[in-house]
Amino acid sequence: MPEDVVLYEERDSLAIITLNRPEKMNTLNDAVIQGIADAIDAASASPDVSAVILRGAGRTFTAGYDLNPGDSRQPWKQTYGAKEIDHRPGAWDPVRDHAFMGANMRRFMKLWECPKPVIAQLHGYVLGGGTDLILCADLIFMAEDAIIGYPPSRVYGTPTTMMWVYRLGLEHAKQFLLSGDQIDASTALRIGLVSKVFPLETLAEETERYARRFQHIPANQLALNKMLINQAYENMGLRTTQLLGTLFDGITRHTEEALRWQESFGEIGFRETIRRRDAPFQDYGERPR
């Protein structure tokens, strides 16, 4: 896997996949997303694996997509089966954008499609595009001091895998997606967003202990039960919702407000831009200490 940004290990009936960009808060770029997809494929194919654990190295699971203002590359403007043309300033091709974000969404959905149970093990922050990833897992275990949220709801994004409404229902999906409010561990457990909450120091041990139980169930039994549950949500229009979510994400990144927000990275700096977004809500990095 490129630069070891994703680590893969098999032991004791488990495949353990670790996001490994701790110096960048495990932010998601193409190498990380492809690394996760490749690791899920490896776990799916391994006869020695009965369950998969997805975790992050360092102090946080992931801070979401890598929005590094120093990276001038705009991947949604790359060619995807179409002739390249010179774009005038400000021009946006929604089909290319959808091809780029759709490719990310499909790789996240490998967690959903994996025939083996996938447990997301969360600590620190799990933000933005990181929630698009982890909500595709089968079960979510969370550290007591962890925070989940989709702050791009405030500007510059909509969820692409759009699992929020299917996992939470209407009221809570609207509560947290309309506001972008953070969700602490006790709230996440109460509203059914996560299965279990543990102290940080025992999170990995408890997650592995739970996941090892699946080795006592036939692989075909696990696969069929997972397929049956997932199919109920597919029948509710999940894939159509994801199509809209991916298209709307591109639209929200190209509104006048979004373009001005992105320009502020260079004007006042990335951290100050994020601070001003979250300060009125007093959450994430702007929580009262």
C-alpha positions, 0 to 999 in steps of 0.5 A: 500500500502506497507509503504504508498509509494503510496497514493490514494485519491478520491475526487470531481470526481477525483482519486489522486495518489501520489508517496510518497518517497520524501526522495528518490526523489520518485525513483521507486522500486517494492513497488512504481510500484505495488502501482501505479498499484493497485491505477490505478485498484482502480480508474478504478473500482470506480464509483465515479471517472471520471479522474485520476491524478498522482503526486509526493510528495516533491520536484520532481516527480521522479528521475527514478529507485532506483539504490541504490548501498547499495541494493545488491538485483538484482531482474532481477536474481530472479526466474520467473517460472524457476529452480534457479541455481547458476550463475557464476560471470557475468552470465546474464539470459536475459529471467529472466531479461525480466520477471522482466522489462516486469512486470514493463512495464506492470504495467506502461501500466495500465495508458494506459489501464485505461478506464478513462483519466489519467493526469500526473502532473509533477514538479521537475525532471522526469527522466529515468524509470519515463518517461517510466511511465508518457508517458503512461498517456493520458495527461501530465501537467508540471511545468514551472521549471520542467525537463524531460529526459532519461539520461540512453540513455548515458549508462545503459538503453533503454526506456521499454514502448518506448512511445517517438517515438509515442508521438513525431515522428521520429526527436524529438525522435531521438534528445532526445533519442540518446543524453539523453538531458534534456527537459525543460518545454517550449521545451516539450510544443513546441514539443508536449510532454506535453499538458500544462505548469503552474507555480509550485504554481498553477500546482496542482490547474489547473490540478484538475480544468481541470480534473474535466471537465471529470465528465460531459462526460459519462464514456462509451464515455470517455472509447471508445474514449480513446480505439479508439485513443490507438488502432491506436498506437497499430496498429502501432506496439507499443507492438512489440516496447515495447518487443524490448525496454525491451529486449534491456534495459537488454542488455544495462545494461550488456555491458562491459561499463555498468558493469564498470559504475555500478562498479564505484558506489562503487569506486567513489560513486553514485553522482560522477558517475552520475556527470561524466555521465552528465558533458559533456552535462551540463544538469540535476544536471550539469546545469550551475548555 
